[in-house]
Amino acid sequence: MSRRASFRIIERPDGLFNIAVTLAGGGTHAREGLSTPAEIESALSLLRELMAACGAELVEEPTLGLAAE
């Protein structure tokens, strides 16, 4: 059975970003205080590599928002 991890990018009030990762077993880990899109992409790239090495799929959690009408 394939393992899975999901992530979401959270914008903080101070303008920085966190990446929260939820593992299939329910544990959550975070990378905090990222300031640029390049830092976010670098952290996600490393995360993808780590998950692939563990045999896990990494997917982005859908964002909650208003649907366009």
C-alpha positions, -999 to 999 in steps of 0.1 A, spaced: 0 0 0 13 34 -10 20 59 18 9 94 16 18 128 30 0 161 24 12 196 27 -2 231 29 14 265 27 2 289 54 7 326 52 14 342 85 3 377 96 40 388 97 43 381 59 63 349 63 51 314 54 50 280 70 47 246 53 27 221 74 30 185 65 6 158 76 17 122 74 -7 93 68 -6 83 104 -18 117 115 15 133 127 20 169 116 54 186 111 61 222 100 89 242 84 84 277 97 95 312 88 100 310 50 102 344 34 105 341 -3 89 319 -30 124 305 -37 127 294 0 92 278 -2 101 259 -35 134 248 -21 118 234 11 91 216 -10 117 202 -33 136 187 -4 104 174 11 94 157 -22 129 140 -24 126 128 12 90 115 7 101 97 -25 130 80 -7 105 67 19 81 55 -9 55 81 0 35 103 -23 34 140 -15 2 159 -24 -10 195 -17 -40 198 4 -68 217 -13 -72 253 -1 -105 265 14 -119 294 -4 -150 308 -20 -160 293 -53 -163 316 -82 -199 321 -92 
